């Protein structure tokens, strides 16, 4: 939920705009009062909404809603009847909200084209449901997101998001003040930016230490040294430490991801140096608030400056700007011991630190018995409601094998597995077979009478040459020829495609492109309905063939050609439905297995068990990086970005300028660029085993001629290798160059240019 305050006319109550997201197959309950407004929109233009209307007594009352005609529910009943995870979750929600059974006989249904936009005239409770059944692996119809805008009158403290659980304490910190509060070991602290762009300095003391006259508090040097990060974040590097190197707090959730860690809280000297004598400061507010604990006053306090947007420039300067935080953003911390805490609502109004307008901070304390998942928020577009990190359908299995996870594209993914490690996982893939959770890939269903023509225009490859059952790898570019993303296009039927890529924004871009150019297609995000495992290595075919049944009208796994897919089941004709594609990101013979998240654990278990005779290993992203670099496979924000065209990213083969006569996005811009002027993606064999990294400059003598995009130590090559984008004059194999480190000049590592890929240059293994 996201909250925005609107100034109203004098004498009238403030209006609050509350924005919500209803996930596909999800529901939202809202209490509405006369005069309030409600607007519901379908994100992809394809999702309808069934609305249950209740009066204040909790009885079904569809007559309160002037729009629409009551009908018997179809989608809600169907979702509950299939007894899926989503169906059971919806049934539980309706029971929790005490929805009477007969209410499902008189819901108000709104099609995607007539979703409600109304002013409320009578008190009512609405339950909005984006209902739908699970999507099969071969299907394209799914339940998708609805966005909701609720304009309501603000009541006390209703300008903050709904509580994560029942709070033990609710504390409002008025702007330009500070407040102390005590928390016990295991309790949770939620620090909320009420209106957005407001900093909150935070200090914590060990309570037992204070009781004994010792000020044991958060320590910047200890925290940064132990964590190896400038600021702890949810995940492995989440702990704040004291001067004794003991953990005081852990950060579990963060919806902003941009804070300052341990610069001083604002103080009298700062304001006096800027000519603002007598200006209140966080330091003075802290000193006043801490008097009751006999804490000695200080001229300044080192603090965690939540929501304060600072950065260290290359020149060494510390820069500050407006906070990234929006209304309702928060951080969630967990106390590792009994603490005395003090938080401020910073009074700085002389610069952009608080967006020039200091406002309130809200604190909620939750019981130690509550449990909240570790998550980091992200937004695909700046204005949308934040999304929290998810677990994949395979998480229960991967987390049983490792605790080493990092956030990638909104999901927790394993980086390496205990008992294996990157080198062993890599060798398993090269020599036997390994399995990898690649669920963060985004999937979009592109369906409609113009689907082929649209994809022909939207991506670089010649879609008209792709047969049903075939897959093609392609770039997707904007007008400048710069790459938005790369991905694989599955032709599911004559006018139905599945686009699989990395960036969730690609779906928004495709949808907008279709509208702009009047293509009759729908573009729907099916990522929540399709989770996938990569099964890669020389033994992958034999393993999958032993467990996957396919009907006679679909190819068997043994006969599946490279860049083709089939539909089958694990465990016989009545088993778990899956889609199997002969694709991968390792340079080895390999497949990907696609399934609904409800059956993900069964799919993992079947593959894992069948893989034991082959000594199967789990594969983390660290080992995957080694494999894909050896194979010369590109990665977003490394080998390509929106300023890099496919030729410069090393995938010029995806741009058939001569054989594709029709126009496509970016064609004109790429055609204007002469072949001789393009930078080229090449390989580097390093002379030494010293590590090089993404971003290291590549030199010819004194002057830079390229940049390292990715690098790794290659077990098969027995040396350090790197992918590099280099000026065309220095792209010939055998050319001697140097990678510059430190300042680029004080340390140089010799290298020789080579062609890509490093491993299996003829792609014999992956085609085998």
Secondary structure, DSSP 8 states (H G I E B T S, - for coil): -EEEEE---TTS--EEEEEEEE-TT-EEEEEE-TT-EEEEEESSS---EEEEEE-TTS-B-GGG--SS-EE--SHHHHHHHTT-HHHHHHHHHHHHTT--GGGGGSEEEE-TTS--EEE--S-EEEEEE-------TT-------EEEEEEEE--TTTTS---SS-EEEEEEE-TT-EEEEEE-TT-EEEEEESSBS--EEEEEEEHHHHHTT---BB-HHHHHHHHSSSS--SSSS-EEEBTTS-EEEEEEEESS---EEEEE---HHHHHHTT-TT---HHHHHHHHTGGGT----S--EEEEET-EEEE-TTS-EEEE----BTT-EEEEEESS-EEEEEE-----SSGGGTTS---EEEEEE-TT-----EEEE-SSTTS--EE-B--TTHHHHTTT---EEEETTEEEES--TTTHHHHHHHHHHHS-EEEE-TTSEEEEEESTTHHHHHHHHBSS-GGG--TTBEEEEEEE-TTS-EEEEEEEEEEETTEEEEEES-THHHHHHHHHHHHTT---EEEE-GGG-EEEEEESTTHHHHHHTTEE--TTS--GGG--TTBEEEEEETSTTSEEEEEES--SSSSSEEEEEE-GGGHHHHHHHHHHHTGGGT-EE--HHHHHHHHHHTT---BTTTB-TT--TTTTT-GGG--TTT--S--TTHHHHHHS-GGG--EEEEEEESSS----TT-EEEETTEEEEEEEEEEEETTTTEEEEEEEE-GGG-STT-EEEEEETTSSSEEEEEEEE-S-SS-TT-HHHH-
